[in-house]
Amino acid sequence: MRTVLLVINIIIAILVLLLVLIQGKGAGLGSAWGGHGELYQTRRGVEKLTLRFTVILIIAFFILSVLNLFLRP
């Protein structure tokens, strides 16, 4: 059981890392691939979806880490 939780935790950690890198610096996906992001805009579409998915994965990572801490070897 503990091994399964560790593998799932590693997969979630890699997904979180990739999602954070995709989001770009400050202006979202528009500036990540050369777009101009001078004006602040609310997140829409894919940017909003990636942000929410990242938050969900971070919460899942935290919960799995705490569960793994309390499981006996």
Backbone as JSON Lines, residues from 0, in Angstrom:
{"i":0,"aa":"M","n":[0.82,-1.2,0.0],"ca":[0.0,0.0,0.0],"c":[0.86,1.25,0.0]}
{"i":1,"aa":"R","n":[1.9,1.23,0.8],"ca":[2.77,2.41,0.9],"c":[3.5,2.66,-0.41]}
{"i":2,"aa":"T","n":[3.9,1.59,-1.09],"ca":[4.59,1.73,-2.37],"c":[3.67,2.35,-3.43]}
{"i":3,"aa":"V","n":[2.43,1.94,-3.42],"ca":[1.45,2.48,-4.37],"c":[1.26,3.98,-4.13]}
{"i":4,"aa":"L","n":[1.15,4.37,-2.87],"ca":[1.01,5.79,-2.54],"c":[2.24,6.6,-2.96]}
{"i":5,"aa":"L","n":[3.41,6.02,-2.79],"ca":[4.63,6.71,-3.2],"c":[4.7,6.91,-4.72]}
{"i":6,"aa":"V","n":[4.31,5.89,-5.46],"ca":[4.32,5.99,-6.92],"c":[3.31,7.03,-7.39]}
{"i":7,"aa":"I","n":[2.12,7.02,-6.82],"ca":[1.1,8.01,-7.16],"c":[1.59,9.41,-6.8]}
{"i":8,"aa":"N","n":[2.25,9.55,-5.66],"ca":[2.78,10.84,-5.22],"c":[3.85,11.35,-6.18]}
{"i":9,"aa":"I","n":[4.7,10.48,-6.67],"ca":[5.73,10.87,-7.63],"c":[5.1,11.32,-8.95]}
{"i":10,"aa":"I","n":[4.09,10.6,-9.41],"ca":[3.41,10.97,-10.65],"c":[2.74,12.34,-10.51]}
{"i":11,"aa":"I","n":[2.08,12.57,-9.37],"ca":[1.44,13.86,-9.13],"c":[2.47,14.98,-9.07]}
{"i":12,"aa":"A","n":[3.61,14.71,-8.44],"ca":[4.67,15.73,-8.35],"c":[5.19,16.11,-9.73]}
{"i":13,"aa":"I","n":[5.36,15.15,-10.61],"ca":[5.82,15.44,-11.97],"c":[4.77,16.23,-12.74]}
{"i":14,"aa":"L","n":[3.49,15.87,-12.57],"ca":[2.42,16.61,-13.23],"c":[2.34,18.06,-12.75]}
{"i":15,"aa":"V","n":[2.5,18.25,-11.44],"ca":[2.48,19.61,-10.89],"c":[3.64,20.42,-11.46]}
{"i":16,"aa":"L","n":[4.8,19.82,-11.52],"ca":[5.97,20.5,-12.08],"c":[5.72,20.92,-13.53]}
{"i":17,"aa":"L","n":[5.18,20.02,-14.33],"ca":[4.91,20.35,-15.73],"c":[3.85,21.44,-15.86]}
{"i":18,"aa":"L","n":[2.8,21.37,-15.06],"ca":[1.75,22.38,-15.14],"c":[2.25,23.76,-14.71]}
{"i":19,"aa":"V","n":[3.1,23.8,-13.71],"ca":[3.65,25.09,-13.27],"c":[4.54,25.67,-14.37]}
{"i":20,"aa":"L","n":[5.33,24.84,-15.02],"ca":[6.19,25.33,-16.1],"c":[5.38,25.8,-17.3]}
{"i":21,"aa":"I","n":[4.26,25.15,-17.59],"ca":[3.41,25.53,-18.72],"c":[2.76,26.89,-18.49]}
{"i":22,"aa":"Q","n":[2.45,27.22,-17.25],"ca":[1.7,28.43,-16.96],"c":[2.46,29.7,-17.29]}
{"i":23,"aa":"G","n":[3.73,29.67,-17.45],"ca":[4.47,30.86,-17.82],"c":[4.7,31.78,-16.65]}
{"i":24,"aa":"K","n":[5.31,32.92,-16.91],"ca":[5.67,33.84,-15.84],"c":[4.72,35.03,-15.82]}
{"i":25,"aa":"G","n":[3.7,34.97,-15.0],"ca":[2.84,36.11,-14.76],"c":[1.69,36.31,-15.73]}
{"i":26,"aa":"A","n":[1.89,36.12,-17.01],"ca":[0.85,36.46,-17.97],"c":[0.18,35.23,-18.58]}
{"i":27,"aa":"G","n":[0.51,34.06,-18.13],"ca":[-0.18,32.87,-18.6],"c":[0.39,32.33,-19.9]}
{"i":28,"aa":"L","n":[-0.43,31.56,-20.59],"ca":[0.03,30.88,-21.79],"c":[0.33,31.84,-22.93]}
{"i":29,"aa":"G","n":[-0.27,33.01,-22.92],"ca":[-0.04,33.96,-24.0],"c":[1.41,34.39,-24.11]}
{"i":30,"aa":"S","n":[2.06,34.64,-23.0],"ca":[3.46,35.07,-23.04],"c":[4.43,33.9,-23.06]}
{"i":31,"aa":"A","n":[3.96,32.71,-22.77],"ca":[4.86,31.56,-22.71],"c":[5.44,31.23,-24.08]}
{"i":32,"aa":"W","n":[4.68,31.49,-25.16],"ca":[5.16,31.19,-26.49],"c":[5.26,32.45,-27.35]}
{"i":33,"aa":"G","n":[5.7,33.55,-26.76],"ca":[6.0,34.74,-27.53],"c":[4.89,35.75,-27.66]}
{"i":34,"aa":"G","n":[3.76,35.54,-27.06],"ca":[2.68,36.52,-27.14],"c":[2.96,37.71,-26.25]}
{"i":35,"aa":"H","n":[2.28,38.8,-26.5],"ca":[2.46,40.0,-25.7],"c":[1.43,40.01,-24.59]}
{"i":36,"aa":"G","n":[1.89,40.17,-23.36],"ca":[0.99,40.15,-22.22],"c":[1.15,41.37,-21.35]}
{"i":37,"aa":"E","n":[1.15,42.56,-21.95],"ca":[1.35,43.78,-21.17],"c":[0.16,44.11,-20.28]}
{"i":38,"aa":"L","n":[-1.05,43.82,-20.74],"ca":[-2.25,44.16,-19.99],"c":[-2.66,42.99,-19.1]}
{"i":39,"aa":"Y","n":[-3.12,43.32,-17.91],"ca":[-3.6,42.27,-17.02],"c":[-4.99,41.86,-17.45]}
{"i":40,"aa":"Q","n":[-5.18,40.58,-17.6],"ca":[-6.49,40.05,-17.94],"c":[-6.79,38.88,-17.02]}
{"i":41,"aa":"T","n":[-8.07,38.62,-16.84],"ca":[-8.43,37.47,-16.03],"c":[-8.12,36.2,-16.81]}
{"i":42,"aa":"R","n":[-7.91,35.15,-16.07],"ca":[-7.6,33.87,-16.72],"c":[-8.87,33.32,-17.36]}
{"i":43,"aa":"R","n":[-8.72,32.83,-18.57],"ca":[-9.85,32.27,-19.29],"c":[-9.43,31.0,-19.99]}
{"i":44,"aa":"G","n":[-10.38,30.15,-20.24],"ca":[-10.16,28.96,-21.05],"c":[-9.13,28.02,-20.47]}
{"i":45,"aa":"V","n":[-8.1,27.77,-21.28],"ca":[-7.06,26.79,-20.93],"c":[-6.27,27.25,-19.71]}
{"i":46,"aa":"E","n":[-6.01,28.55,-19.61],"ca":[-5.24,29.07,-18.47],"c":[-5.97,28.82,-17.16]}
{"i":47,"aa":"K","n":[-7.27,29.05,-17.17],"ca":[-8.07,28.83,-15.96],"c":[-8.12,27.34,-15.62]}
{"i":48,"aa":"L","n":[-8.25,26.51,-16.64],"ca":[-8.29,25.06,-16.43],"c":[-6.98,24.54,-15.87]}
{"i":49,"aa":"T","n":[-5.85,25.01,-16.41],"ca":[-4.56,24.54,-15.89],"c":[-4.32,25.02,-14.46]}
{"i":50,"aa":"L","n":[-4.77,26.23,-14.14],"ca":[-4.62,26.72,-12.77],"c":[-5.42,25.88,-11.8]}
{"i":51,"aa":"R","n":[-6.67,25.61,-12.13],"ca":[-7.51,24.79,-11.25],"c":[-6.99,23.37,-11.12]}
{"i":52,"aa":"F","n":[-6.53,22.79,-12.22],"ca":[-5.99,21.43,-12.19],"c":[-4.72,21.39,-11.35]}
{"i":53,"aa":"T","n":[-3.89,22.44,-11.43],"ca":[-2.68,22.51,-10.62],"c":[-3.02,22.57,-9.14]}
{"i":54,"aa":"V","n":[-4.0,23.38,-8.77],"ca":[-4.41,23.49,-7.36],"c":[-4.94,22.15,-6.86]}
{"i":55,"aa":"I","n":[-5.75,21.48,-7.67],"ca":[-6.3,20.17,-7.27],"c":[-5.17,19.16,-7.06]}
{"i":56,"aa":"L","n":[-4.2,19.15,-7.98],"ca":[-3.08,18.21,-7.84],"c":[-2.21,18.53,-6.63]}
{"i":57,"aa":"I","n":[-2.03,19.8,-6.32],"ca":[-1.23,20.16,-5.14],"c":[-1.94,19.7,-3.86]}
{"i":58,"aa":"I","n":[-3.26,19.87,-3.81],"ca":[-4.01,19.41,-2.64],"c":[-3.92,17.89,-2.53]}
{"i":59,"aa":"A","n":[-4.05,17.18,-3.65],"ca":[-3.94,15.72,-3.64],"c":[-2.54,15.29,-3.21]}
{"i":60,"aa":"F","n":[-1.52,15.99,-3.67],"ca":[-0.15,15.69,-3.27],"c":[0.03,15.83,-1.77]}
{"i":61,"aa":"F","n":[-0.51,16.9,-1.21],"ca":[-0.41,17.14,0.23],"c":[-1.12,16.04,1.01]}
{"i":62,"aa":"I","n":[-2.34,15.69,0.6],"ca":[-3.1,14.66,1.31],"c":[-2.39,13.31,1.24]}
{"i":63,"aa":"L","n":[-1.89,12.95,0.06],"ca":[-1.17,11.68,-0.07],"c":[0.12,11.68,0.76]}
{"i":64,"aa":"S","n":[0.79,12.81,0.83],"ca":[2.01,12.89,1.64],"c":[1.71,12.7,3.12]}
{"i":65,"aa":"V","n":[0.63,13.3,3.6],"ca":[0.25,13.13,5.0],"c":[-0.17,11.69,5.27]}
{"i":66,"aa":"L","n":[-0.95,11.09,4.36],"ca":[-1.35,9.69,4.52],"c":[-0.13,8.78,4.55]}
{"i":67,"aa":"N","n":[0.81,9.04,3.67],"ca":[2.02,8.23,3.63],"c":[2.86,8.39,4.89]}
{"i":68,"aa":"L","n":[2.8,9.54,5.51],"ca":[3.54,9.77,6.74],"c":[3.0,8.92,7.88]}
{"i":69,"aa":"F","n":[1.68,8.74,7.93],"ca":[1.08,8.02,9.03],"c":[0.97,6.52,8.81]}
{"i":70,"aa":"L","n":[1.24,6.03,7.61],"ca":[1.22,4.6,7.38],"c":[2.46,3.94,7.94]}
{"i":71,"aa":"R","n":[2.28,2.81,8.52],"ca":[3.43,2.08,9.07],"c":[4.07,1.25,7.98]}
{"i":72,"aa":"P","n":[5.4,1.11,8.01],"ca":[6.1,0.32,6.98],"c":[5.83,-1.16,7.08]}
